[in-house]
Amino acid sequence: MSSVYDFKSSYEEMIVKYLPLVVKIVDQMNIKSSSIYDREDLISVGIFGLIEAVKRYDSQKKIPFPHYAKWRIKGAIIDELRKNGRVSRDKMKKLNQVNQARNELQQKLLREPEDQELSKYLSISLEELHQIEDQIHYLSQYSLEEILFYGEEREFQLKDVIEDATIQTPEENIMQKEIKKRLLEAIECLNEREQLILSLYYKEEFTLKEIGEILNISLSRVSQIHGKILLKLRGILKKI
């Protein structure tokens, strides 16, 4: 009887111990409040992912629990977002328009266009451009592959390229080799600041607020810059 109690107690202690991890992941994703989800909703969804992680964790596989739990938690949140957050045609159309305009201006100016030049070319306000870029950050949380690869189905994430993925099967490595090569080539075309932001967000898993403090810019500006970087990657990948 006591062994059953000990197991239950240990189970509950694991959940309580790693609740801060759920909060950290939700904050790092920085999903804005909407009529469907708010921060507390996503934390609740993440807790279900944590519970599943505790139930399914196998220490014999020698994977650190925090690493295993992190992807279970984030996976649960992303799955929930995907149920109600498919990228609409209208959103993708705007994304394509901004990307096409950026490519056309690059060819015309022989450099990366400034925000003011891009908004003028699109006949939209600077605020509207920033809203689109900010929205791209949100969309990337559950549809990064579609944003980067024009709706192609890809079984990988940008984080797989930026961070050193050590838990992959040989089959997965073979499948991802070519696409990772393309992404790495695209990332190398980014400037140092852009590469730093990607590294801080995907590898170091800093929140946008923390990145903003490092770069001395606002949280909303980091979100816009992240969206802009993804658009730039999208354009580069189209040419590779």
N, C-alpha and C positions, 0 to 999 in steps of 0.2 A: 504494500500500500504506500509506503513511504517513497519507494522508487518512482511510482506514478506521480506523486506529489512533487518530488524533486524535479522530474522532467517538466511538469507543467510550470513550476516556479522558474526554472531555467529558461523555458520558452518565453514566458512573460518578461523576464529580465532582459532577454535579447531584444525584444520589441521595444521596450522602454529605452534601453541603451542607445538604440539606433534611430529613435524618433528625430533627433536633431539632423540626421543625415537626410531624412525626407524633406524637412524644412529647407535645408541647404540646397537640395536639388531643385525644389520648386522656385526658390529665390534666384538660383543660377539661370534657370530657364526664362525667368522674367515674363511669364505669360500675363498679359494685362487683363484686368477684370472685364468681364463681358456679361451679357444677359444669360449666358449658358454657364460659365464657370467663374468663380472668384478664387482667390488664393486659398481660402479654407477648403473649398471643394477639391482643389488639386492636392492639397495636403492629405485629405481623406483618401483620395484615390491612391496616392503614394503609400499611405499606410497599408492599404490592401496589398500593394506590391511588396512591401517589407514583410508582411505576414507570410506571403507566399515564399519569399526568400528564406525565411526562418524554417518553414515547413520542408522546403525542398533542398536545403543546403546539405551538401555531402563533404565533410571535412577530409575524407580520404582522397578527394581529387586535388587537394592541396592548393585550392584557390582561396585567397584571403576573403573572409566573409564580407568585409566592407566593399570589396570590388564586385563580388557576386551580387550583393544586395543593391548596389548602386544601379546596375543595369536592369535588375528586376523592378526597382522603383520607377526609374525613368521610363522603362518599357511600358509599365502600367499606365503612366500618365500620358505617354504618347498615344497608346492604343485608345484611351478615352478621348483624347483630342481629335483623333482621326475619325471617330464615330460621327462627330458633329462638325468637323472642320475641314472637309475636303476643299482643295483650292478651287474656287469658282472660276468659270471662264472669264468673267469680268476682271477678276484680280490678276489672272495670268495674262490677260490682254494688256493691262496697264504695265505689268512687269515687262512684257515683251516690247512695248512701246518705248519704255525708258531705256531698255538694253539696246534696242536698235538705234535710238537717237544718240546714245553714248558712242556706239561704234561708228556711226556716220560722222559725228563731230571729231572723233579721234583721227579718222582718215583725212578730214578737212583741215584740222588744226595741227596735226602731227604731234599731238600730246593729249594727256588726259584732260577732258573739259572741266571747267569750274562749275559749281552748282548753279551759279547765275546764268552761265551760258547754256547749260542743259535745260533749265526751266524756261528760258526764253525760246529756245529751239522747239520745245514741246508746247509752247504757249500756255504754260501753267505757272502758278505762283511758286515761289521758293518754298513756301509752307506746304503746298500740295506735293511737291517733290519729296520733301522730308517725310511727309506722311506715308508716301509710297515706300520709301526706304525703311521707315520704321515698321511698316506692315510686313515687309519682307523678313525682318527678324522674327516676327511672330510666326509667319508661315513656315519658316525654316525649322521650327521646333518639331513639326510633324510631317513636313513634306520637303525636306532638304534636297532629296534626290530629284524631285520634280523641278524645284527652283533651279538647280544647277544643270540638269540634263533634259529640260524641255519635255517632261512627262514620261521619260523612259523609266522603266522599272529597274531599279538597281538595289541589290541586296548588300548595301554598305552604308556607312555614314562618314561624313567628313572627319569626324574624330578618329576613325580607323586609320586615316592617313597621317594626321598630325601627331597623334600619340603612338607610342610603341606598343602595338597590339601583340601581346605575348600568348594569348589564349585563342589560337586558331588552328583548325585542322589543316592538313596538307591540301585537301580539296578546296577549302575556302581561300587558301593562299593562291592557288592556281587561278581560281575564278576572279579574284580581285587584283591580280598582278597588273594587268594591262590598264585597268581603270585607275588604279592607284598611281601608276606611272604618269598618266595624263593629269591627274589632280596635282601631283607633286610638281610637274612642269608648270602648271598654271599658277600654283602658289609661289613658285620661284619668280614669277613675273610681277608679283605684288611688291610694293615698296616695303621698306623695313618696318614702318609704323603699322601697316596693314598686316604684315606677318606677325608682328608682336600681338596685335589684338586677337587674331585667330588662335595664337598659341595660348594666350592668357585665358581665353574663353573655352576652348575645346580641350587643351592639354592640362592647364593648371586649374581649370574649372572655377575661375573667379566669377563672381556675379558682375553684372553690368555696372552696378554701383561701385564695386571695388576697382574695376577697370577705369571707371571715370575718375576715381580718386587718384589713381596712379598717373593718368594722363592729364589730370586737372581739367576735365570737361564734365558736362552734366550727364546724368544717366540717359536721358532721352537722346542726347547727341551720340553717345556710344551705340545705342540701338540703331540710330540712323546710319552711322558709319559701318556697323556690322552688316546692315542691309545693303549698303553701297558696295562693300567688299564682295558680298555674294553675287551681286549683279555683275561686278567686274570679273569675277571668276567665271561666271556664266558666259560672258563675252569671250574670254580667253579660251575656254574649253571648246567653244564653237569653232575656233580657228585651228585648234590642235588636231 
